[in-house]
Amino acid sequence: MVHGIIYTMIVVPIDKAGRIVLPKEVRRYLHITGGDLLEIEMGPHEIHLRPRLTQPAQISRVNKRVVWDAPGSSASIQEIDQVIKQIRDERDSRIASIPI
Protein backbone atom coordinates (compact mmCIF):
# COMPACT_ATOMS: atom_id res chain seq x y z
CA MET A 1 0.00 0.00 0.00
CA VAL A 2 1.35 3.41 -1.04
CA HIS A 3 -0.29 6.53 0.44
CA GLY A 4 -3.52 4.64 1.16
CA ILE A 5 -3.77 3.18 -2.36
CA ILE A 6 -3.97 -0.58 -2.76
CA TYR A 7 -2.32 -1.93 -5.91
CA THR A 8 -3.53 -5.28 -7.23
CA MET A 9 -2.10 -7.42 -10.03
CA ILE A 10 -4.72 -9.07 -12.25
CA VAL A 11 -3.84 -11.18 -15.27
CA VAL A 12 -6.24 -11.16 -18.23
CA PRO A 13 -5.89 -12.88 -21.62
CA ILE A 14 -5.69 -11.07 -24.95
CA ASP A 15 -7.91 -12.58 -27.65
CA LYS A 16 -6.92 -13.06 -31.31
CA ALA A 17 -8.30 -9.60 -32.20
CA GLY A 18 -6.09 -7.98 -29.54
CA ARG A 19 -8.94 -7.29 -27.10
CA ILE A 20 -9.02 -7.70 -23.34
CA VAL A 21 -12.01 -7.88 -21.04
CA LEU A 22 -11.82 -5.92 -17.81
CA PRO A 23 -13.11 -8.13 -15.00
CA LYS A 24 -16.41 -7.07 -13.44
CA GLU A 25 -14.70 -6.31 -10.11
CA VAL A 26 -12.35 -3.84 -11.85
CA ARG A 27 -15.20 -2.14 -13.72
CA ARG A 28 -17.22 -1.80 -10.52
CA TYR A 29 -14.27 -0.51 -8.48
CA LEU A 30 -13.41 2.14 -11.12
CA HIS A 31 -17.08 2.89 -12.00
CA ILE A 32 -16.48 1.95 -15.66
CA THR A 33 -19.47 1.10 -17.85
CA GLY A 34 -19.98 0.28 -21.52
CA GLY A 35 -19.17 3.25 -23.76
CA ASP A 36 -16.72 4.83 -21.31
CA LEU A 37 -13.29 5.76 -22.61
CA LEU A 38 -9.90 4.57 -21.36
CA GLU A 39 -6.65 6.47 -21.78
CA ILE A 40 -3.62 4.36 -22.70
CA GLU A 41 -0.17 5.49 -21.60
CA MET A 42 2.71 3.52 -23.09
CA GLY A 43 6.26 3.13 -21.81
CA PRO A 44 9.16 1.12 -23.20
CA HIS A 45 7.87 -2.18 -21.82
CA GLU A 46 4.55 -1.34 -20.19
CA ILE A 47 1.10 0.15 -20.69
CA HIS A 48 -1.17 1.89 -18.21
CA LEU A 49 -4.94 2.05 -18.68
CA ARG A 50 -6.84 4.81 -16.94
CA PRO A 51 -10.52 5.78 -17.11
CA ARG A 52 -10.92 9.07 -18.95
CA LEU A 53 -12.70 11.50 -16.71
CA THR A 54 -15.21 13.29 -18.89
CA GLN A 55 -17.89 15.79 -18.19
CA PRO A 56 -21.50 14.70 -18.54
CA ALA A 57 -22.93 14.68 -22.02
CA GLN A 58 -23.96 18.06 -23.33
CA ILE A 59 -26.07 19.28 -26.20
CA SER A 60 -25.18 22.82 -27.18
CA ARG A 61 -25.34 25.31 -30.04
CA VAL A 62 -22.15 26.03 -31.95
CA ASN A 63 -22.33 28.44 -34.89
CA LYS A 64 -26.09 27.90 -35.32
CA ARG A 65 -25.66 24.14 -35.17
CA VAL A 66 -26.82 21.75 -32.46
CA VAL A 67 -23.85 19.67 -31.23
CA TRP A 68 -23.98 16.49 -29.12
CA ASP A 69 -20.79 16.32 -27.05
CA ALA A 70 -20.49 12.91 -25.46
CA PRO A 71 -17.99 10.50 -26.97
CA GLY A 72 -19.22 6.95 -26.94
CA SER A 73 -22.85 7.67 -26.12
CA SER A 74 -26.00 8.85 -27.81
CA ALA A 75 -28.66 11.43 -27.01
CA SER A 76 -32.11 10.38 -25.87
CA ILE A 77 -35.22 11.62 -27.63
CA GLN A 78 -36.08 13.62 -24.50
CA GLU A 79 -32.67 15.38 -24.51
CA ILE A 80 -33.00 16.23 -28.19
CA ASP A 81 -36.58 17.51 -27.73
CA GLN A 82 -35.46 19.63 -24.77
CA VAL A 83 -32.68 21.31 -26.77
CA ILE A 84 -34.94 21.91 -29.78
CA LYS A 85 -37.54 23.52 -27.49
CA GLN A 86 -34.87 25.71 -25.88
CA ILE A 87 -33.55 26.84 -29.29
CA ARG A 88 -37.08 27.62 -30.51
CA ASP A 89 -37.89 29.55 -27.31
CA GLU A 90 -34.69 31.63 -27.70
CA ARG A 91 -35.52 32.34 -31.35
CA ASP A 92 -39.13 33.31 -30.53
CA SER A 93 -37.91 35.57 -27.74
CA ARG A 94 -35.50 37.37 -30.11
CA ILE A 95 -38.19 37.76 -32.75
CA ALA A 96 -40.69 39.11 -30.19
CA SER A 97 -38.21 41.81 -29.10
CA ILE A 98 -37.60 43.13 -32.65
CA PRO A 99 -39.59 46.35 -33.23
CA ILE A 100 -41.67 46.44 -36.41
C-alpha positions in Angstrom: 0.0 0.0 0.0 1.3 3.4 -1.0 -0.3 6.5 0.4 -3.5 4.6 1.2 -3.8 3.2 -2.4 -4.0 -0.6 -2.8 -2.3 -1.9 -5.9 -3.5 -5.3 -7.2 -2.1 -7.4 -10.0 -4.7 -9.1 -12.3 -3.8 -11.2 -15.3 -6.2 -11.2 -18.2 -5.9 -12.9 -21.6 -5.7 -11.1 -24.9 -7.9 -12.6 -27.7 -6.9 -13.1 -31.3 -8.3 -9.6 -32.2 -6.1 -8.0 -29.5 -8.9 -7.3 -27.1 -9.0 -7.7 -23.3 -12.0 -7.9 -21.0 -11.8 -5.9 -17.8 -13.1 -8.1 -15.0 -16.4 -7.1 -13.4 -14.7 -6.3 -10.1 -12.3 -3.8 -11.8 -15.2 -2.1 -13.7 -17.2 -1.8 -10.5 -14.3 -0.5 -8.5 -13.4 2.1 -11.1 -17.1 2.9 -12.0 -16.5 2.0 -15.7 -19.5 1.1 -17.9 -20.0 0.3 -21.5 -19.2 3.2 -23.8 -16.7 4.8 -21.3 -13.3 5.8 -22.6 -9.9 4.6 -21.4 -6.6 6.5 -21.8 -3.6 4.4 -22.7 -0.2 5.5 -21.6 2.7 3.5 -23.1 6.3 3.1 -21.8 9.2 1.1 -23.2 7.9 -2.2 -21.8 4.5 -1.3 -20.2 1.1 0.1 -20.7 -1.2 1.9 -18.2 -4.9 2.1 -18.7 -6.8 4.8 -16.9 -10.5 5.8 -17.1 -10.9 9.1 -19.0 -12.7 11.5 -16.7 -15.2 13.3 -18.9 -17.9 15.8 -18.2 -21.5 14.7 -18.5 -22.9 14.7 -22.0 -24.0 18.1 -23.3 -26.1 19.3 -26.2 -25.2 22.8 -27.2 -25.3 25.3 -30.0 -22.1 26.0 -31.9 -22.3 28.4 -34.9 -26.1 27.9 -35.3 -25.7 24.1 -35.2 -26.8 21.8 -32.5 -23.9 19.7 -31.2 -24.0 16.5 -29.1 -20.8 16.3 -27.1 -20.5 12.9 -25.5 -18.0 10.5 -27.0 -19.2 6.9 -26.9 -22.8 7.7 -26.1 -26.0 8.8 -27.8 -28.7 11.4 -27.0 -32.1 10.4 -25.9 -35.2 11.6 -27.6 -36.1 13.6 -24.5 -32.7 15.4 -24.5 -33.0 16.2 -28.2 -36.6 17.5 -27.7 -35.5 19.6 -24.8 -32.7 21.3 -26.8 -34.9 21.9 -29.8 -37.5 23.5 -27.5 -34.9 25.7 -25.9 -33.6 26.8 -29.3 -37.1 27.6 -30.5 -37.9 29.5 -27.3 -34.7 31.6 -27.7 -35.5 32.3 -31.3 -39.1 33.3 -30.5 -37.9 35.6 -27.7 -35.5 37.4 -30.1 -38.2 37.8 -32.8 -40.7 39.1 -30.2 -38.2 41.8 -29.1 -37.6 43.1 -32.7 -39.6 46.4 -33.2 -41.7 46.4 -36.4 
